[in-house]
Amino acid sequence: MDKRFLVAWLATFVAWMAGSFVVHGTLLQGEYAKLPQLFRPQAEAGRYFPLMLLAHVVMAGALVWIYARGVQARPWLGQGLRYGVAVALLTVVPTYTIYYAVQPMPGGMVVQQIVYDGILLVLLGALVAWLHRDRATTG
C-alpha cells in the first residue's frame, strides 16, 4: 500500500459515507420509517453505527484496490463512469433485488434504493478514477 492508495481509500470512504447518509439518511428515511418491522428504530440503530463504519471502510478499500489494479492509459472519466456502472450492476442491483425477493419490501422503495445507490456508485467510480487520473490519459 502506497500513499496514493491510502489517500484514495480515505477520500472514497468519506465520500461514500456522505453519499450513503444523503441516500439512506435523507432521501429514503421516510420510506424506511414506514417499515418498522424491517428496520431498526433510530435510537437502536446508533448502537450499530461502528459496524456501518467498518462496512464502509472495507467497501471503500475494495473499490479503490480493484480500480487501481485495472486502470488503463485511457481517459479517466470514462473509465471511472464505466467502473461505477459495473460495480453497481455487481452489487447494488442484485442486492436490492434479492432483498425484494426475500423480504416484504415495497417495490417503489427498492427501485429508489437501486437508482440512488446506483448513482452514488457511478459518482464514486468517477472519484476513484479522478484520484488515479495521472495513471490514465486526460484526453
N, C-alpha and C positions, 0 to 999 in steps of 0.2 A: 504494500500500500504506500503510495507516494502522497505528497501534499495535495496534488490536484484531486486525487480520488477522495481524500478526506474532506476537502473543501466542497467538492461536488456533492458528497454524501450529506454533509451538514446542510447545505443550501437546499437540496432536494427534500430532506427531512422537514425543514422549516416550511417550505412551500407546500408540501403535502399535508402537513398538519393544518396549516392555514386554509388550504383548499378544502380539506375534509370538514373543518369547522363551518365554512361557508355552506357546503353542500348539506351536511348532516345536522349541524347545529343551528342552521338558519333556514335554508330553503326547504328542508324536509322535516324540520322539527314538529310542525303541526300535524303532518301525516303520521309521524311516529307516536305522537301523543294520543292519537285515536286508537292505538293498538296496545293498551297497557298489558294485555295478556302475552304480547310478544317482546316488548322492550322494557328494560328496567326503568323505574322512575328516576328522575334526575338526581334526587338525593342519594339513591343507592348506586347509581352509575359512577359517581365520583370515586367510590372505593376501588373501582376497576380501571381508573384512568392510567395508572402505571402500565397496565397491560396494553392499553391503547398506544402509549408512548413507545413501548417495546416493539409492538407490531409495526409502527411507522418507521422506527429506526431500521428494522430488518427489511421492510419493503423498499425504503429509500436506498439502502446499501445495495440490495439486489438489482434495483433499477439502474443505478449508476454502474455497477460492476458488469452487468450484461452489455450495456451500451458501450462501455469502454473497450470491451473485447471485440466488438463488431464494427466500430466506427470505421468508415471508409473515407478516402480522399475525394469526397463529393460534397456538394453544398450542405451545410449543417442543418438548415431549417427543414429542408425536405426529408433528410434522414430522421430528424427529431420527430416530425409530424407522423411519418410512417411508423416509426418505432412506437410512439404513443398509441397509434391506432392498433398496432399488432399486440401490444401489451393489454390494451382494453379488451380486444377480442379474446385474448387468452385468459383474462382474469375477470373483469367487470361483467361482461355479457354472460358468460356461463355461470358465474357465482350467483348473480341475482336471478337468473333463470332457474337454477337449481333450488334456490330458496323459495321461489314462487311455486315450484312443483311440490315441495315437501312441507311448506308452511302456509297457513291461511292468510297470505298477504294480498292486499288489493292490487290488481293488475296495473292500475294507473300509477300507484306508488312505485312499483317495480320498474315501470317504464321511466319514471323520473329518476330513480336511482341509476339506471343504466345510462341515461342521457347525461346527467350531471357528473357522475363519476367518469364516464367516458370522455367528456370534455376535459375534466381535470387531468386524466391520464395523457391526453394529447398535449395539453399545455406542459405537463411535467416532462414529456418526451422532448418537447422543444427546449425546455430549460436545460435538461441534461445535455442535449446536443450543443446548445449555446455554450455551456461550460466546457465543452470539448471542441469548440469551433476551430481552434488552431490546428487540430489534427485532421480537419476537413478543409476543403476549399471553400471560399466565400463567394464565388461567382459561378 
